[in-house]
Amino acid sequence: MGVPVLAFGLVIIAYLFPQERVIDPAEITADKLTHINYAFANIKDGRVVEGFSHDAENFKVLGRIRKRHPHLKILISVGGWTWSGGFSDAALSPQSRRRFVESAVAFVRRHDLDGFDVDWEYPGQRGYGNPYRPEDKESFTALMAELRAALDAEGKKRRRHYLLTFAAGASSNFLAHTEMDRVQASVDFVNLMTYDCREAEGDPLAGHHANLFVHPSDPDQQSADRAVREFLAAGVPAAKLVLGVPFYAVPGATWRPGTMGSTARGNPWSSAWTRNTRAWPNWWAARAGCASGTRRRRRRSSGMRTSGPSSATTTPSRCAASAATSASAAWAG
């Protein structure tokens, strides 16, 4: 029996990545958010551990914000692009999974959080030069099921429901390396990373980096619409899908106008972005209800990107049944 589709209504999730600083509560417009995923916890010796020195202080700040906004849920996100190296080993055996799961529940309890978000990039794939193995496909399923059982047991003792979510590479390749129909039964949300289809750095073709639909000239045939349809076909209920829409821009390149996919000829925006890394992202973040933030470092991976270092929040949101054909919300990871 899996996790039921809950009637959350609109879901707007923001990833918060303060790194080595204490959060200023004024930079989070909590009344415009439903969930905050705090990024990132790390994995050390198979256990979930704090990633930065001010994490405990920041969880207290978030707890005070939640007290003023009782609807708000605070989750810890573990892994990410650069800290996913410990997942394959941690998920491999019943013993290693028990160690990981116990540390995950202890982390949630220690910081009085509302849930746990898994950002494994990626099961069965190298990602950022990470260890991986064919067994990751079944191990990921087992890990999520055991996390669900442990969080439910903890929630029963504390009379609350703990959320379990994960970040999903929005590609056929990610689905090929996971058992999505079984994994989705363990989780509350599946956060689709439907962005970074195109990058100025190292990509010879120009095009939208988070396009809603497929352009006929796109050789990769990637789009948010295609990703949603594939995850629906893989067995994920529409109400569990969270569509990722970035609140950042990819630095432009010069190309010959006329057709999608013209060969890029350089990056005239790179120096301007370097000179002004705060102003542009802050404008977008403010529009999204989250003050402050710098551009996340991106790269192509598994068909769609996730993130590397960044420094603050941007918003996400929910992909309801209509999201297969329309972008109904905004998520920026």
Sequence and secondary structure as in RCSB ss.txt:
>XXXX:A:sequence
MGVPVLAFGLVIIAYLFPQERVIDPAEITADKLTHINYAFANIKDGRVVEGFSHDAENFKVLGRIRKRHPHLKIL
ISVGGWTWSGGFSDAALSPQSRRRFVESAVAFVRRHDLDGFDVDWEYPGQRGYGNPYRPEDKESFTALMAELRAA
LDAEGKKRRRHYLLTFAAGASSNFLAHTEMDRVQASVDFVNLMTYDCREAEGDPLAGHHANLFVHPSDPDQQSAD
RAVREFLAAGVPAAKLVLGVPFYAVPGATWRPGTMGSTARGNPWSSAWTRNTRAWPNWWAARAGCASGTRRRRRR
SSGMRTSGPSSATTTPSRCAASAATSASAAWAG
>XXXX:A:secstr
         S  EEEE   SS   GGGB GGG SEEEEEEEEEETTEEE  STTHHHHHHHHHHHHHHSTT EEE
EEEE SSS TTHHHHHSSHHHHHHHHHHHHHHHHHTT SEEEEE S TTS TTT    TTHHHHHHHHHHHHHHH
HHHHHHHHTS  EEEEEEE SHHHHHTS HHHHGGG SEEEEE   SS SSS SB   SS SS  TT TT   HH
HHHHHHHHTT  GGGEEE   SS        TTSTT B    TTHHHHHHTTTHHHHHHHHHHTB          
 TTS       SEE      GGGGTS  S    
